[in-house]
Amino acid sequence: MKYVDEFRDGEKARRIAALIEQEVEADRDYRLMEFCGGHTHAIFRFGLHALMPSNLKYVHGPGCPVCVLPAGRIEAAIQLVEAEKLILCTYADLMRVPAGKRDSLHRAKARGADIRMVYSVNDALAIARNNPEQQVVFFAIGFETTTPPTAVAIQIAQAEGLKNFLVYCNHVQTPPAMSHLLASGEVSINGILGPSHVSTIIGSDAYADCCNNHHIPIVIAGFEPLDVMQSTLLLVRQINAGRCEVENQYSRAVTPDGNRKAQALMANVFEQRPLFEWRGLGALPDSAIQIRSEYADFDAEKRFAITDIATADIKGCICPAVLRGLNDPDECKLFATACTPEEPKGACMVSSEGACAAHYSYGRFKSETGA
């Protein structure tokens, strides 16, 4: 890849669309889940769904890290920062996600809590160095993509003796969530567009068990429109042939083994968490990680005995169903009325990777039926 324009060429897009139209079978439905929020935004930003045959539908999945974090974990962070009078560092998207009792980190900050937006965990480390008398907690979220930097930050803090730096770990794992979703049988899909950035870390081989156990084809897809379209064509061909394999369209960035150095870092600092609550998916075993005992000094959950809080989503919000692929955002009564990016009622409208934000941002307010 030299220039991004190579992957946004309109003529090539039309040729791939023609191939897809030619190869889909008229008497078969193709329901393809894009597991990554980046793919959701590419599909709607570039209007790819409009180029697809009527019997091919993209189905949203739980691939937005901000969206899958349950409200109770955010409420726990709010209670922590207000009770302990510490500094809480977090990403901008997480600030506006609704927590329990219609609260949010943004509102807690307005009440006087010292909550600071950061661009990376390195910013949180710098804040800890500059405020040695205060406890600084980094609210760590994300899939395998953002986990290695958190591991490095904890190692740096240990090497520097930076005892006032802690991590509230909310990192989750992709393959277990994918397997759970397929095993539940709730949503009808017959192909998956595998995540891009996650796969650069864990590699394409990480999906082999999921593919084999659930007899479903998976294609690791890049984020650009031609990436998504070519991956769609590869899935159509697998479905037509009755094949269930892991294919790697994003070979310019993803290898079968992934990033071994990043994997080693994660294994050194983190261990499997027995159970973790996901928004929409419920409590999933072995689907997240926690900080190893060797680094307990930097674990906010151990230092402050943070407990899980059971909190329901705002009444009427169907984000949990959207994350499971059961509904489209415009099927929610709150969508584009009570719930907008300016006044979000659900996590899927907040995050830049959320399905509701994608539908709203690119004007897809109505379904294809006009309902």
KETIKE-476719 format. One record per residue: z, y, x of N, C-alpha, C in turn. Coordinates in steps of 0.2 Angstrom, whole numbers, padded with zeros to 4 digits, always signed. Layout:
ZYXZYXZYX
...
***
This chain:
+0000-0006+0004+0000+0000+0000+0000+0006+0004
-0005+0010+0004-0006+0017+0007-0004+0023+0003
-0007+0023-0003-0006+0028-0007-0004+0026-0014
+0001+0029-0018+0002+0027-0025-0003+0027-0029
-0008+0031-0028-0014+0031-0033-0018+0025-0033
-0017+0021-0028-0021+0014-0028-0018+0010-0034
-0012+0011-0036-0009+0007-0041-0009+0011-0048
-0013+0016-0048-0013+0020-0054-0020+0021-0056
-0025+0017-0053-0032+0018-0054-0034+0016-0062
-0037+0021-0065-0038+0020-0072-0044+0015-0073
-0049+0015-0069-0054+0010-0070-0052+0003-0069
-0048+0002-0064-0045-0004-0062-0040-0007-0068
-0037-0002-0071-0032-0004-0077-0037-0006-0083
-0042-0003-0084-0047-0005-0089-0049-0012-0088
-0051-0013-0082-0054-0020-0080-0048-0025-0081
-0042-0024-0079-0037-0029-0080-0035-0030-0087
-0036-0024-0091-0034-0025-0098-0040-0029-0102
-0046-0028-0099-0051-0032-0102-0050-0040-0101
-0048-0041-0095-0047-0048-0093-0041-0051-0097
-0036-0047-0098-0030-0049-0103-0033-0051-0110
-0037-0046-0112-0040-0047-0119-0044-0053-0120
-0048-0054-0114-0052-0060-0114-0048-0067-0114
-0043-0067-0110-0039-0073-0109-0034-0075-0114
-0031-0070-0118-0026-0072-0123-0029-0076-0128
-0026-0081-0131-0028-0085-0136-0026-0082-0143
-0031-0082-0147-0030-0078-0153-0025-0081-0158
-0024-0088-0157-0019-0091-0162-0012-0092-0158
-0011-0088-0153-0004-0088-0149-0001-0082-0149
+0005-0081-0149+0009-0075-0148+0012-0075-0141
+0011-0069-0137+0014-0069-0131+0019-0063-0131
+0025-0066-0130+0031-0061-0130+0034-0061-0123
+0033-0056-0119+0035-0055-0112+0041-0051-0111
+0046-0053-0108+0052-0049-0107+0052-0045-0100
+0052-0039-0101+0053-0035-0094+0060-0035-0093
+0062-0038-0088+0070-0038-0086+0072-0032-0083
+0068-0028-0081+0070-0022-0077+0069-0016-0081
+0073-0011-0081+0072-0005-0084+0067-0001-0081
+0065-0002-0075+0060+0002-0071+0053+0000-0074
+0053-0007-0076+0046-0009-0079+0046-0006-0086
+0051-0006-0090+0051-0003-0097+0048+0004-0096
+0051+0008-0092+0048+0015-0091+0041+0015-0089
+0039+0011-0084+0032+0011-0082+0027+0009-0088
+0029+0004-0092+0026+0002-0098+0025+0008-0103
+0030+0012-0104+0029+0017-0109+0027+0024-0106
+0028+0025-0100+0026+0031-0097+0018+0031-0096
+0015+0025-0094+0008+0024-0093+0004+0021-0100
+0008+0020-0105+0005+0018-0111+0002+0011-0110
+0005+0007-0106+0002+0000-0105+0003-0004-0111
+0008-0003-0115+0008-0007-0122+0002-0006-0126
+0000+0000-0126-0006+0002-0130-0013-0002-0128
-0013-0004-0122-0019-0007-0119-0019-0015-0120
-0013-0017-0123-0012-0025-0124-0015-0027-0130
-0017-0033-0131-0020-0036-0137-0014-0036-0142
-0015-0036-0149-0010-0036-0154-0005-0041-0154
-0007-0047-0151-0003-0053-0151+0001-0054-0144
+0001-0048-0140+0005-0048-0134+0010-0042-0135
+0016-0044-0134+0022-0039-0135+0026-0039-0129
+0028-0033-0126+0033-0033-0121+0040-0032-0125
+0045-0036-0123+0052-0036-0125+0057-0034-0120
+0061-0029-0122+0066-0026-0118+0071-0031-0116
+0074-0031-0110+0079-0035-0107+0085-0031-0105
+0090-0034-0102+0096-0031-0100+0096-0029-0092
+0090-0025-0091+0089-0024-0084+0091-0017-0082
+0095-0013-0086+0098-0007-0084+0105-0007-0082
+0107-0006-0076+0114-0007-0074+0119-0002-0077
+0117+0004-0079+0122+0008-0083+0122+0005-0090
+0117+0003-0093+0117+0001-0100+0122-0006-0101
+0121-0010-0096+0125-0017-0097+0133-0016-0095
+0135-0011-0093+0142-0010-0091+0145-0008-0098
+0150-0012-0100+0154-0011-0106+0158-0005-0106
+0159-0002-0112+0163+0004-0113+0170+0003-0110
+0173-0003-0111+0179-0004-0109+0181-0002-0101
+0176-0004-0097+0176-0003-0090+0176+0005-0088
+0172+0009-0092+0172+0016-0092+0179+0019-0094
+0181+0016-0100+0188+0019-0102+0193+0017-0097
+0193+0012-0094+0198+0010-0089+0198+0015-0083
+0192+0017-0081+0191+0022-0076+0194+0029-0078
+0193+0030-0084+0195+0037-0086+0203+0037-0086
+0206+0031-0088+0213+0031-0088+0216+0031-0081
+0212+0028-0077+0214+0028-0070+0214+0035-0067
+0209+0038-0067+0208+0045-0064+0213+0050-0067
+0215+0049-0074+0219+0054-0077+0227+0052-0075
+0228+0045-0075+0235+0043-0073+0237+0044-0066
+0232+0043-0062+0234+0043-0054+0232+0049-0051
+0229+0054-0054+0227+0060-0052+0223+0060-0045
+0219+0055-0045+0215+0054-0039+0208+0057-0040
+0203+0056-0035+0196+0058-0035+0192+0052-0037
+0188+0052-0042+0184+0047-0044+0177+0049-0043
+0173+0045-0039+0166+0047-0038+0161+0042-0041
+0156+0045-0044+0152+0041-0048+0145+0044-0049
+0140+0040-0051+0133+0042-0052+0132+0046-0058
+0127+0051-0058+0126+0055-0064+0125+0052-0070
+0121+0047-0071+0120+0043-0077+0126+0041-0080
+0131+0038-0076+0137+0035-0079+0141+0040-0082
+0141+0047-0080+0145+0052-0083+0145+0053-0090
+0139+0052-0093+0138+0053-0100+0138+0047-0105
+0139+0041-0102+0139+0035-0106+0145+0035-0110
+0144+0034-0117+0150+0034-0121+0155+0029-0119
+0162+0030-0119+0167+0025-0118+0171+0025-0125
+0177+0022-0125+0180+0021-0131+0182+0028-0134
+0183+0028-0140+0186+0034-0144+0181+0040-0143
+0175+0038-0142+0170+0044-0141+0171+0048-0135
+0174+0045-0130+0176+0048-0124+0170+0047-0119
+0171+0050-0113+0166+0049-0108+0169+0052-0101
+0166+0050-0096+0168+0053-0089+0167+0060-0089
+0161+0062-0092+0160+0069-0093+0165+0073-0096
+0167+0071-0102+0173+0074-0106+0179+0074-0102
+0181+0068-0099+0187+0068-0095+0187+0073-0089
+0181+0074-0086+0180+0080-0081+0182+0086-0084
+0179+0087-0090+0180+0094-0093+0187+0095-0095
+0191+0090-0096+0198+0090-0097+0202+0092-0091
+0199+0091-0085+0202+0093-0079+0203+0087-0074
+0200+0081-0075+0200+0075-0071+0196+0077-0065
+0198+0075-0059+0193+0076-0053+0188+0070-0052
+0183+0071-0056+0177+0066-0056+0171+0070-0053
+0169+0067-0048+0163+0070-0044+0157+0066-0044
+0151+0069-0045+0145+0065-0045+0142+0065-0038
+0140+0059-0036+0138+0057-0030+0131+0054-0030
+0127+0055-0025+0120+0052-0024+0120+0045-0021
+0126+0044-0017+0126+0037-0014+0134+0036-0012
+0135+0030-0010+0142+0028-0008+0144+0032-0002
+0139+0034+0002+0141+0037+0008+0144+0044+0006
+0142+0047+0001+0145+0053-0001+0152+0052-0003
+0154+0047-0006+0161+0045-0008+0165+0044-0001
+0162+0041+0004+0165+0040+0010+0167+0047+0013
+0162+0052+0013+0163+0058+0016+0169+0062+0012
+0169+0061+0005+0174+0064+0001+0181+0062+0003
+0181+0055+0005+0188+0052+0007+0190+0055+0014
+0185+0055+0018+0187+0058+0025+0189+0065+0024
+0186+0069+0020+0188+0076+0019+0194+0078+0015
+0197+0072+0012+0203+0073+0008+0208+0067+0009
+0210+0067+0016+0214+0062+0018+0221+0061+0014
+0223+0066+0010+0229+0065+0007+0228+0063+0000
+0222+0062-0002+0221+0059-0009+0217+0053-0009
+0219+0049-0014+0215+0042-0015+0208+0044-0018
+0203+0041-0016+0196+0042-0018+0193+0035-0020
+0191+0035-0026+0189+0028-0029+0181+0029-0031
+0177+0025-0028+0170+0025-0029+0169+0020-0035
+0166+0022-0040+0164+0018-0046+0158+0015-0045
+0158+0009-0042+0152+0005-0040+0149+0001-0046
+0143+0002-0047+0139-0002-0052+0132-0004-0050
+0129-0008-0053+0122-0010-0052+0121-0018-0050
+0115-0019-0050+0113-0026-0048+0113-0027-0041
+0110-0033-0039+0110-0034-0031+0107-0029-0027
+0103-0024-0030+0100-0019-0026+0105-0014-0023
+0110-0012-0027+0115-0007-0025+0121-0011-0022
+0121-0017-0022+0127-0020-0019+0128-0020-0011
+0123-0021-0007+0124-0021+0000+0126-0014+0002
+0124-0008+0000+0127-0002+0002+0135-0001+0001
+0137-0004-0005+0144-0004-0006+0148-0008-0001
+0145-0014+0001+0148-0019+0006+0148-0015+0012
+0143-0012+0014+0143-0008+0021+0148-0003+0021
+0149+0001+0015+0154+0006+0015+0161+0004+0015
+0162-0002+0012+0169-0005+0013+0170-0007+0020
+0165-0010+0024+0166-0012+0031+0167-0006+0035
+0164+0000+0034+0165+0006+0037+0172+0009+0036
+0174+0009+0030+0181+0011+0029+0186+0007+0032
+0185+0000+0033+0190-0004+0036+0189-0002+0044
+0183-0001+0047+0183+0000+0054+0186+0007+0056
+0185+0012+0051+0188+0018+0052+0196+0019+0050
+0198+0014+0047+0205+0014+0045+0206+0019+0039
+0201+0020+0035+0200+0025+0030+0204+0022+0023
+0210+0022+0023+0214+0018+0018+0214+0022+0012
+0212+0028+0011+0212+0032+0005+0205+0031+0001
+0201+0026+0004+0194+0025+0001+0195+0018-0003
+0193+0018-0009+0193+0012-0013+0187+0011-0017
+0186+0005-0020+0180+0004-0024+0182+0000-0030
+0180+0003-0036+0181+0000-0042+0174-0004-0043
+0174-0011-0042+0168-0015-0041+0166-0017-0048
+0160-0015-0050+0157-0017-0056+0150-0020-0055
+0148-0023-0049+0142-0025-0047+0141-0032-0051
+0135-0033-0054+0133-0039-0058+0127-0042-0055
+0126-0048-0057+0120-0052-0054+0115-0054-0059
+0109-0054-0057+0103-0055-0061+0102-0062-0064
+0101-0067-0059+0099-0074-0062+0104-0076-0067
+0111-0076-0066+0115-0078-0071+0114-0075-0078
+0113-0069-0078+0112-0065-0085+0105-0068-0088
+0100-0069-0084+0094-0071-0086+0095-0078-0089
+0098-0082-0086+0099-0089-0088+0103-0089-0094
+0108-0085-0095+0112-0085-0101+0108-0083-0107
+0104-0077-0106+0100-0075-0111+0095-0080-0114
+0092-0084-0109+0087-0089-0111+0091-0095-0114
+0097-0097-0112+0101-0102-0115+0103-0101-0122
+0104-0094-0123+0107-0093-0130+0102-0094-0136
+0096-0094-0134+0091-0095-0139+0090-0090-0144
+0093-0084-0143+0093-0079-0148+0086-0075-0149
+0083-0074-0143+0077-0071-0143+0071-0075-0141
+0066-0074-0144+0060-0078-0143+0056-0075-0138
+0055-0078-0132+0051-0075-0126+0048-0081-0123
+0042-0080-0120+0038-0086-0117+0036-0084-0110
+0039-0078-0107+0037-0076-0100+0041-0070-0098
+0043-0070-0092+0047-0064-0089+0044-0061-0084
+0044-0054-0084+0042-0050-0079+0049-0049-0074
+0049-0052-0069+0055-0052-0065+0056-0045-0061
+0062-0043-0060+0064-0037-0057+0061-0036-0050
+0060-0030-0048+0057-0028-0042+0062-0027-0036
+0066-0022-0037+0070-0020-0032+0076-0026-0031
+0078-0029-0036+0083-0034-0035+0080-0040-0031
+0074-0041-0032+0070-0047-0029+0069-0046-0022
+0069-0039-0020+0068-0038-0012+0075-0040-0009
+0080-0040-0012+0087-0043-0009+0087-0050-0010
+0087-0053-0016+0088-0060-0017+0082-0065-0016
+0076-0062-0016+0070-0066-0015+0068-0069-0021
+0062-0071-0021+0059-0074-0027+0061-0081-0028
+0063-0085-0023+0066-0091-0024+0072-0092-0028
+0076-0086-0029+0082-0086-0032+0081-0087-0040
+0075-0087-0042+0074-0088-0049+0071-0095-0051
+0071-0099-0046+0068-0106-0047+0072-0110-0052
+0079-0110-0051+0083-0114-0056+0082-0111-0063
+0082-0105-0064+0081-0102-0071+0074-0104-0073
+0069-0104-0070+0062-0106-0072+0062-0113-0074
+0065-0117-0069+0064-0124-0070+0069-0127-0076
+0075-0124-0077+0080-0126-0082+0078-0124-0089
+0074-0118-0089+0073-0116-0096+0065-0116-0097
+0061-0119-0093+0054-0120-0094+0051-0114-0096
+0051-0108-0092+0048-0102-0093+0045-0099-0087
+0039-0096-0087+0036-0093-0081+0039-0087-0080
+0040-0085-0073+0042-0079-0071+0038-0076-0066
+0036-0070-0067+0032-0066-0062+0036-0060-0059
+0037-0060-0053+0040-0054-0050+0035-0049-0049
+0037-0043-0053+0032-0038-0054+0034-0031-0050
+0029-0028-0047+0030-0021-0045+0031-0016-0050
+0033-0010-0049+0034-0005-0054+0028-0001-0056
+0023-0001-0052+0017+0003-0054+0013+0000-0060
+0009+0004-0063+0006+0002-0069+0001-0004-0068
-0003-0004-0062-0007-0010-0060-0003-0016-0059
+0003-0015-0056+0007-0021-0054+0009-0024-0061
+0012-0020-0066+0014-0023-0072+0008-0026-0076
+0002-0023-0075-0004-0026-0079-0006-0033-0075
-0006-0033-0069-0008-0039-0065-0003-0044-0067
+0003-0043-0067+0009-0048-0068+0008-0050-0075
+0006-0046-0080+0005-0048-0087+0000-0053-0087
-0006-0052-0083-0011-0057-0083-0009-0063-0080
-0005-0063-0075-0003-0069-0072+0001-0073-0077
+0006-0070-0081+0010-0073-0086+0005-0076-0091
+0000-0073-0093-0004-0075-0098-0007-0082-0096
-0010-0082-0090-0013-0088-0087-0008-0094-0086
-0002-0092-0085+0003-0098-0084+0004-0100-0091
+0005-0096-0096+0007-0098-0103+0001-0102-0106
-0005-0100-0105-0011-0104-0107-0011-0111-0104
-0010-0111-0098-0010-0117-0094-0004-0122-0095
+0001-0119-0098+0007-0123-0099+0011-0124-0093
+0010-0119-0088+0014-0119-0082+0020-0115-0082
+0025-0117-0079+0032-0113-0078+0034-0113-0071
+0031-0107-0068+0032-0107-0061+0035-0099-0059
+0038-0099-0053+0039-0092-0051+0034-0089-0047
+0030-0084-0049+0025-0081-0045+0027-0074-0042
+0025-0072-0037+0027-0066-0034+0021-0061-0033
+0020-0057-0038+0015-0052-0038+0017-0046-0033
+0023-0045-0032+0026-0039-0028+0027-0042-0021
+0022-0045-0018+0022-0048-0012+0022-0043-0006
+0021-0037-0007+0021-0032-0002+0028-0030-0001
+0033-0032-0005+0040-0030-0004+0045-0036-0005
+0043-0041-0008+0047-0047-0010+0045-0053-0006
+0049-0056-0003+0048-0063+0001+0052-0068-0003
+0050-0075-0002+0054-0080-0005+0061-0080-0004
+0063-0078+0003+0070-0079+0005+0074-0072+0003
+0070-0067+0003+0074-0060+0002+0076-0057+0008
+0081-0053+0008+0084-0049+0013+0090-0053+0016
+0089-0057+0021+0095-0061+0023+0101-0057+0026
+0099-0052+0029+0104-0047+0032+0109-0044+0026
+0105-0042+0021+0109-0039+0015+0113-0045+0012
+0110-0051+0011+0114-0056+0008+0120-0058+0012
+0120-0058+0018+0125-0059+0023+0131-0054+0022
+0129-0048+0021+0134-0042+0020+0137-0043+0014
+0134-0045+0008+0137-0046+0002+0142-0052+0002
+0140-0057+0005+0144-0063+0006+0150-0062+0010
+0150-0058+0015+0155-0056+0019+0161-0052+0015
+0159-0047+0011+0163-0043+0008+0165-0045+0001
+0160-0048-0003+0162-0050-0010+0162-0058-0011
+0165-0060-0017+0165-0066-0019+0164-0067-0026
+0162-0073-0029+0160-0073-0036+0166-0071-0040
+0165-0068-0046+0170-0066-0051+0170-0071-0056
+0175-0074-0058+0175-0080-0063+0172-0078-0070
+0173-0072-0072+0171-0069-0079+0170-0062-0079
+0165-0059-0082+0163-0052-0082+0160-0051-0089
+0163-0045-0092+0160-0043-0098+0154-0039-0097
+0148-0041-0101+0142-0037-0101+0141-0034-0108
+0139-0028-0108+0137-0025-0115+0131-0029-0118
+0132-0031-0124+0127-0035-0127+0127-0042-0126
+0129-0044-0120+0129-0051-0118+0135-0055-0119
+0141-0051-0119+0147-0054-0119+0150-0056-0112
+0155-0059-0112+0159-0062-0106+0155-0067-0103
+0152-0066-0097+0148-0072-0094+0151-0074-0088
+0152-0081-0087+0155-0084-0081+0150-0083-0075
+0153-0082-0069+0150-0081-0063+0144-0077-0063
+0144-0071-0066+0139-0066-0067+0140-0060-0063
+0145-0059-0060+0147-0053-0056+0151-0055-0050
+0153-0050-0046+0156-0051-0040+0163-0047-0040
+0167-0049-0035+0173-0045-0034+0174-0045-0026
+0179-0040-0024+0180-0039-0017+0184-0045-0015
+0183-0047-0009+0187-0053-0006+0194-0050-0004
+0198-0055-0003+0205-0053-0002+0206-0050+0005
+0201-0052+0010+0201-0049+0017+0200-0041+0016
+0197-0039+0011+0196-0032+0010+0200-0029+0004
+0206-0032+0003+0210-0030-0003+0212-0023-0003
+0213-0020+0003+0216-0013+0004+0211-0008+0001
+0204-0010+0000+0199-0006-0003+0197-0008-0010
+0201-0012-0013+0200-0014-0020+0204-0010-0025
+0201-0006-0029+0205-0002-0034+0208-0006-0039
+0205-0012-0041+0208-0016-0046+0214-0019-0043
+0215-0020-0037+0221-0023-0034+0226-0018-0033
+0224-0012-0031+0229-0007-0029+0232-0004-0035
+0228-0003-0041+0231+0000-0047+0232-0005-0053
+0230-0011-0051+0231-0016-0057+0227-0014-0063
+0221-0012-0062+0217-0010-0068+0215-0016-0072
+0216-0016-0079+0215-0021-0083+0209-0019-0088
+0206-0025-0090+0200-0024-0095+0203-0021-0101
+0198-0017-0104+0200-0014-0111+0194-0016-0116
+0196-0019-0121+0192-0020-0127+0190-0014-0131
+0184-0012-0130+0182-0006-0134+0175-0007-0137
+0174-0006-0144+0168-0007-0147+0163-0001-0146
+0157-0002-0147+0152+0003-0146+0152+0008-0152
+0149+0014-0152+0149+0018-0158+0146+0015-0164
+0149+0016-0169+0146+0013-0176+0139+0015-0177
+0135+0010-0178+0128+0011-0179+0123+0010-0173
+0126+0010-0167+0122+0010-0161+0120+0002-0160
+0114+0001-0159+0111-0006-0158+0110-0007-0151
+0112-0003-0146+0111-0005-0139+0112-0012-0137
+0118-0015-0139+0118-0022-0138+0113-0027-0140
+0110-0025-0146+0104-0029-0148+0098-0028-0144
+0097-0021-0142+0091-0019-0138+0091-0023-0131
+0097-0023-0128+0098-0026-0122+0097-0034-0122
+0097-0037-0128+0096-0044-0129+0089-0045-0131
+0085-0040-0132+0078-0041-0134+0077-0042-0141
+0082-0041-0145+0082-0043-0152+0079-0037-0157
+0080-0031-0154+0077-0025-0158+0074-0020-0153
+0069-0016-0156+0067-0010-0152+0071-0004-0154
+0071+0001-0149+0075+0006-0150+0074+0010-0157
+0067+0011-0159+0066+0014-0165+0068+0011-0171
+0071+0005-0170+0074+0001-0176+0081+0003-0177
+0084+0007-0173+0091+0010-0174+0091+0016-0178
+0095+0016-0183+0096+0022-0187+0098+0029-0184
+0101+0028-0178+0103+0034-0174+0098+0037-0170
+0092+0033-0168+0087+0034-0163+0084+0041-0165
+0084+0045-0161+0080+0052-0161+0082+0056-0167
+0088+0054-0170+0091+0059-0175+0098+0060-0172
+0103+0056-0174+0110+0058-0171+0110+0056-0163
+0106+0052-0161+0106+0049-0154+0100+0052-0150
+0101+0057-0146+0095+0059-0141+0098+0060-0134
+0094+0061-0129+0096+0062-0122+0101+0067-0122
+0101+0072-0126+0106+0078-0125+0112+0076-0128
+0112+0072-0134+0118+0069-0137+0118+0062-0138
+0119+0058-0132+0118+0051-0133+0124+0047-0136
+0122+0043-0141+0127+0039-0144+0128+0032-0141
+0123+0030-0137+0123+0023-0134+0120+0024-0127
+0122+0019-0123+0121+0019-0115+0113+0019-0114
+0109+0015-0119+0102+0015-0118+0098+0021-0118
+0102+0026-0121+0099+0033-0122+0100+0037-0116
+0106+0035-0112+0108+0039-0106+0104+0038-0100
+0104+0032-0098+0101+0030-0092+0094+0032-0091
+0092+0033-0085+0084+0034-0084+0081+0028-0084
+0084+0022-0084+0081+0015-0085+0082+0012-0092
+0085+0016-0096+0087+0013-0103+0081+0013-0107
+0080+0008-0112+0075+0007-0116+0074+0013-0121
+0080+0015-0124+0080+0020-0129+0077+0027-0125
+0079+0028-0119+0077+0034-0116+0069+0034-0114
+0067+0028-0113+0060+0027-0112+0056+0028-0118
+0058+0026-0124+0055+0027-0130+0055+0034-0132
+0061+0037-0131+0061+0044-0133+0057+0049-0128
+0058+0048-0121+0055+0052-0117+0047+0053-0117
+0044+0047-0119+0037+0047-0119+0034+0047-0126
+0038+0049-0131+0036+0050-0138+0035+0044-0142
+0038+0039-0140+0037+0033-0145+0042+0033-0150
+0042+0038-0155+0047+0038-0159+0046+0033-0165
+0040+0031-0166+0039+0027-0172+0036+0020-0170
+0037+0015-0174+0034+0009-0172+0027+0009-0173
+0023+0003-0171+0016+0003-0172+0014+0003-0180
+0019+0001-0184+0018+0000-0191+0019+0007-0195
+0022+0012-0191+0023+0019-0193+0029+0019-0197
+0033+0013-0197+0040+0013-0201+0045+0018-0198
***
